[in-house]
Amino acid sequence: MLKKLLLIVLFVGSTVMAQDGVVKSVEEVAKKIEDTTATKGWTKKGNFNFLANQSTFSNWLAGGQSNLAISAGINYDFNYKKEDWSWDNKLMVNYGVTKIKGQEILKSDDRFEFNSLAGKKATGYWYYSMFLNLKTQLTTDLGNPAPSFTLRKSTSFFSPAFLQVGPGMMWRKSENLKVNIAPLTSRFVFVMDQDLADLGAFGVDPGDNMRFEFGASLSAYYKTKLFENVSMENILNLYTNYLEDPQNVDLDYQINIVMKVNKYLSTNLAFQTIYDDNAFEGFQTRQVIGLGVNFGF
């Protein structure tokens, strides 16, 4: 896994440096001049979406179980650009529940993530950078049994929480295409629930509420329009801990696809996969799809 990470870093670095010196048109020249001289200040945009799925069966001979699933989410960007400085911030919050007839309400989605990436232009599309990433969840499970193969108690707010921070180099083509390489990253794992901490969950020493790691991080963000009313957002985070098992690279990859019906309605698809051997020796995955009501702000 470590070799794969290094190959990815070298590939990204060589590719963007090769592209950095290539100007294909007068429009690209104008865009580069504008990016380095214009004063843009703050740009803010956000989206609130509400997804719902329902299946109802009555005397249906083929079988089926009535169920209802709802979820809500906020995706908010507030970015700053002025001369040689850029500062991109993204907040993502999602929460969902599902109800199957005859069973308790269960939690289907729960995520809080904040990303902040500041940069000072070095040359071309390259920036000296500093990043911060915080991930946790909002609540304990609602009736969900704890995953017996890993823990004997459900997770909760800041149990766990993952905080990464460190300097690096960023290749930033635009707000919608950027890669950050941070070879000196500090990572903190918080487990504030003492019962989980006593179990030594998420890699903390039994009884401790925090674990410190030091390693390398690579993050990438790419958002594009697939068709006229279809957009796709990709978010990738890789991390390796120099202090313990550096060959075990943690991975977090998210893909969000929005197919707009009109200004307020859309079909939303979200997929996420996580690999973190301190939490679970295997891939964690989640997938959410449904008709959404969207409000921009």
C-alpha positions in Angstrom: 0.0 0.0 0.0 2.9 2.4 0.8 4.4 1.8 -2.6 1.0 2.6 -4.2 0.8 5.8 -2.3 4.3 6.9 -3.4 3.5 6.0 -7.0 0.3 8.1 -6.8 2.3 11.1 -5.4 5.0 10.8 -8.1 2.4 10.4 -10.9 0.3 13.4 -9.7 3.4 15.5 -9.2 4.9 14.7 -12.6 1.6 15.1 -14.4 0.8 18.5 -13.0 4.3 19.8 -13.4 4.2 18.8 -17.0 0.9 20.6 -17.5 2.1 23.6 -15.5 4.3 24.9 -18.3 1.8 24.3 -21.1 -0.5 27.1 -22.1 -2.9 25.9 -24.8 -4.7 29.1 -25.7 -5.0 32.8 -25.2 -7.9 32.2 -22.9 -5.7 30.2 -20.5 -3.1 33.0 -20.5 -5.8 35.5 -19.6 -7.1 33.2 -16.9 -3.7 32.8 -15.3 -3.2 36.6 -15.3 -6.6 37.1 -13.8 -5.9 34.5 -11.0 -2.7 36.2 -10.0 -3.8 39.8 -10.2 -7.5 40.0 -9.5 -9.0 40.6 -6.1 -11.9 38.2 -5.7 -12.4 38.1 -1.9 -14.9 35.7 -0.5 -17.2 33.5 -2.5 -19.9 31.5 -0.6 -22.3 28.8 -1.8 -24.2 26.1 -0.2 -26.8 23.4 -0.8 -29.3 21.8 1.5 -30.9 18.5 0.3 -33.6 16.3 1.6 -33.8 12.7 0.3 -36.7 10.3 0.8 -37.4 6.7 -0.2 -40.7 4.8 0.6 -42.0 1.3 -0.2 -45.5 0.2 0.9 -47.0 -3.3 0.5 -50.4 -4.5 1.3 -51.5 -8.1 0.6 -48.7 -8.2 -2.0 -48.4 -11.9 -2.9 -44.8 -11.5 -4.2 -43.7 -10.3 -0.7 -42.1 -7.2 0.5 -41.6 -5.1 3.6 -43.0 -1.6 4.0 -40.2 0.9 4.8 -39.4 4.6 4.9 -36.0 6.2 4.7 -35.2 9.9 4.9 -32.0 11.8 5.1 -30.8 15.4 5.0 -27.5 17.0 4.3 -25.7 20.3 4.0 -22.8 21.0 1.7 -21.4 24.5 2.2 -18.3 26.1 0.6 -16.8 29.4 1.7 -13.6 30.3 -0.2 -11.3 33.3 -0.3 -9.1 34.4 -3.2 -6.9 37.5 -3.3 -3.8 38.0 -5.4 -1.4 35.1 -4.5 -3.5 33.8 -1.7 -6.3 31.2 -1.6 -8.3 29.7 1.2 -10.9 27.0 0.5 -13.3 25.7 3.1 -15.9 23.0 2.9 -18.4 21.8 5.4 -20.4 18.5 4.9 -23.1 17.4 7.3 -25.4 14.4 6.6 -27.9 12.6 8.8 -30.5 9.9 7.9 -32.8 7.4 9.5 -34.8 4.4 8.2 -38.0 2.8 9.5 -39.0 -0.8 8.6 -42.5 -1.9 9.5 -42.4 -3.7 12.9 -38.9 -2.5 13.8 -37.3 0.4 15.6 -36.1 3.5 13.8 -32.5 2.9 12.8 -29.8 5.4 11.8 -28.7 5.1 8.1 -26.3 8.0 7.8 -24.3 10.2 10.1 -21.4 12.4 9.1 -19.7 15.6 10.0 -16.7 16.7 8.1 -14.8 20.0 7.7 -12.0 20.7 5.3 -9.8 23.8 5.2 -6.9 24.4 2.8 -4.9 27.6 2.6 -2.3 28.3 0.0 0.3 31.0 -1.1 1.2 30.8 -4.7 4.7 29.5 -5.4 4.9 29.2 -9.2 2.3 28.4 -11.9 -0.4 26.3 -10.4 1.7 25.3 -7.4 1.1 26.8 -3.9 2.7 26.4 -0.5 -0.1 25.1 1.6 -1.5 24.3 5.1 -4.5 22.1 5.6 -6.9 20.9 8.3 -9.4 18.1 8.2 -11.8 17.1 10.9 -14.2 14.1 10.8 -16.7 12.8 13.3 -20.4 11.9 13.7 -23.3 13.7 15.3 -25.1 11.1 17.5 -25.0 7.6 18.9 -26.9 4.9 17.0 -30.7 4.8 17.2 -31.4 1.2 18.0 -28.6 -0.1 15.9 -26.6 -2.9 17.6 -22.9 -2.2 17.9 -20.9 -4.1 15.3 -19.9 -7.1 17.4 -17.0 -8.0 15.1 -15.2 -4.8 16.2 -16.8 -3.1 19.2 -19.1 -3.9 22.1 -20.6 -0.4 22.2 -21.9 2.1 19.5 -19.9 5.1 18.5 -20.9 8.7 19.2 -20.0 12.3 18.8 -16.1 12.7 19.0 -15.9 8.9 19.6 -14.2 8.7 17.3 -13.0 12.0 15.8 -10.1 12.4 13.4 -8.1 15.6 13.1 -5.3 16.1 10.6 -3.2 19.2 10.1 0.0 19.9 8.3 2.1 21.9 5.8 2.6 20.8 2.2 2.4 21.7 -1.5 -0.9 22.2 -3.4 -1.5 22.0 -7.1 -4.6 24.1 -7.7 -6.1 24.5 -11.2 -9.3 25.9 -9.8 -11.8 25.6 -6.9 -13.0 22.4 -8.6 -9.6 20.7 -9.3 -6.9 20.6 -6.7 -4.4 18.1 -5.2 -2.6 18.7 -1.9 0.5 16.7 -0.8 1.5 17.0 2.9 4.5 14.8 3.9 4.6 16.2 7.5 1.1 15.6 8.7 0.0 15.4 12.4 -3.0 13.2 13.0 -5.0 13.1 16.2 -7.6 10.3 17.0 -10.1 11.3 19.8 -12.2 8.7 21.6 -14.0 10.7 24.3 -16.4 8.0 25.3 -14.6 6.4 28.2 -16.1 2.9 27.6 -14.8 2.9 24.1 -11.5 4.3 25.2 -11.1 1.5 27.8 -11.6 -1.0 25.0 -8.7 0.6 23.1 -11.0 1.3 20.2 -9.7 3.0 17.0 -6.1 2.4 18.0 -5.9 4.4 21.3 -4.1 2.8 24.2 -6.7 1.3 26.6 -7.9 4.0 28.9 -6.5 6.9 26.8 -8.8 9.4 25.0 -6.4 10.4 22.3 -3.9 8.9 19.9 -1.2 10.9 18.1 0.2 9.9 14.7 2.7 11.5 12.4 2.8 10.7 8.7 2.0 11.8 5.1 -1.3 12.8 3.6 -2.5 13.2 0.1 -5.9 14.8 -0.7 -7.6 15.5 -4.1 -10.8 17.2 -5.1 -12.4 17.1 -8.5 -15.9 18.4 -9.5 -17.1 18.3 -13.1 -20.3 18.4 -15.1 -21.0 15.1 -16.8 -24.0 16.3 -18.8 -26.1 19.5 -18.9 -27.9 18.7 -15.6 -25.6 16.1 -14.1 -22.6 16.9 -11.9 -20.1 14.7 -10.2 -18.0 15.5 -7.1 -14.9 13.3 -6.1 -13.1 13.6 -2.8 -10.1 11.4 -2.0 -8.0 11.3 1.1 -5.0 9.0 1.7 -2.9 8.8 4.9 0.0 6.7 6.1 1.4 6.7 9.7 5.2 6.8 9.8 5.3 5.7 13.4 3.4 2.5 13.0 2.7 0.2 10.1 3.4 2.8 7.4 2.5 0.2 4.7 -1.2 0.3 5.9 -2.5 3.3 4.0 -5.8 4.7 5.3 -8.2 5.6 2.5 -11.4 7.7 2.3 -13.0 8.1 -1.1 -16.4 9.8 -1.7 -18.3 10.3 -4.9 -21.5 12.5 -5.1 -23.6 12.6 -8.2 -26.5 15.1 -8.6 -28.9 14.7 -11.5 -31.1 17.9 -11.5 -34.7 17.6 -12.5 -35.4 21.3 -12.0 -34.3 24.1 -9.6 -35.5 22.3 -6.5 -35.7 18.6 -7.4 -32.9 16.2 -8.2 -31.9 12.5 -7.9 -28.8 12.2 -5.7 -26.3 9.4 -5.5 -23.7 9.2 -2.8 -21.0 6.5 -2.4 -18.2 6.3 0.2 -15.6 3.7 1.0 -13.2 3.8 3.9 -10.2 1.7 4.8 -8.7 2.2 8.3 -7.2 -0.9 9.9 -7.3 0.6 13.4 -11.1 0.7 13.1 -11.9 -2.4 11.0 -9.7 -4.7 9.0 -11.5 -4.3 5.8 -13.4 -1.8 3.6 -16.3 0.1 5.1 -18.9 1.3 2.5 -22.1 3.3 2.4 -24.4 4.2 -0.5 -27.3 6.6 -0.5 -29.7 7.2 -3.4 -33.0 9.0 -3.6 -35.1 11.8 -4.9 -34.0 15.0 -3.3 -35.4 18.4 -2.6 -32.6 21.0 -2.9 -32.3 24.6 -1.7 -29.3 26.7 -2.6 -28.0 29.4 -0.3 
